[in-house]
Amino acid sequence: PRKIFSGIQPTGSMHLGNYLGAVRKWTELQKKRENITISIVDMHSITMPHNPPTLRDNIFTMAATLLACGIDPSHTTLFVQSSVMEHSELNWILNSLTTMPRLAQLPQFKEKSRTVRDVPLGLFVYPVLQAADIMLYKATHVPVGSDQLQHIQLAQHLARAFNARYGDMFPVCNAIIEENDGSRILSLREPSKKMSKSDQNPKGTINLSDSPEQIIEKIKKALTDFTSDISYNPGMRPGVSNLVNIHAQVTGQSIDTVVEEAKQLDTAQYKERVSEAVIEHLRPIREMINKHLNNRNELIYVLEMGSEKARKMAQTTMAEVRQRLGLGISG
Ligand code: AQP
């Protein structure tokens, strides 16, 4: 049977890219009664300078948002990464199985390290922590957005390296990634980049918690081009195509249908239509986010139950790892 693991950073609130690229897939897998573990990976959120009270709030907001999106804790194990200490321990062990050149070539590291003068070591090794996250639960499948492909490849390499050195123990995980253009949602302001929580320009990112007014404003200001009709051509017209893609995904229509129905509209009119569709799709989610946020005790309960389940799996894996490596005196 498949064992599915994925994570999401509580760096900010969840955005449309996270939702359409990853979280929605998780809920679909859940519907198929798959074995799923989802982690709010807070230790990944401290690799860049951060504000502690904001991080704490973001953890709860992320939990509320995941529940609002349909993650069902009675079926899916939902927990906060730092409540299971074994993540750091396996990370340390995997650090000795990877090399600096391999980490230095990863595109996300290259992109982010450019934005800081003194690069934190955490930013450099965070893909190893990500591999530990996956391996701790012996996950066989990892549903992520296409931006994560290289990180999954590192996790595969580390599982193989561990198995080769210490004996077969970890499955080599498979990424569940949709390779088509549609799985990558782009920044509204810079459609050459993916939509991102840590975007310097918040107007490029639609958050699931945004009000209808904020959504209208952001889509209105989305960067398009000098052609006024609507067509889908991600290479030549990334801005408009990104809107078409978002529109198709939130309405469940095909790209062709969306483009066909927009034939009479110019870009400004089309943006209004996309805003309406996004607002409509997010309305019930936004209401549920607020409902869950108003019940912090419920969130704490759900996350504690999730941590307990996750911890049991993680402890079993780590006992075996320590024994294989000859660490400590027991086992
Ligand atoms: N723009 C995107 N389009 C499609 N999928 C995306 N994902 C992120 N951005 C897009 C997917 O969302 C999942 C959770 O992402 P994450 O928060 O763990 O890490 P990230 O990829 O680093 O996301 P951000 O929003 O860009 O955060 P920052 O700015 O902090 O780096 C992942 O499966 C990811 O693929």
Boltz pocket constraint, residues with backbone or C-beta under 6 A from the ligand:
constraints:
  - pocket:
      binder: B
      contacts: [[A, 7], [A, 8], [A, 9], [A, 10], [A, 11], [A, 15], [A, 17], [A, 18], [A, 19], [A, 20], [A, 21], [A, 22], [A, 23], [A, 143], [A, 144], [A, 145], [A, 146], [A, 147], [A, 148], [A, 183], [A, 184], [A, 185], [A, 186], [A, 194], [A, 195], [A, 196], [A, 197], [A, 198], [A, 199]]
      max_distance: 6.0
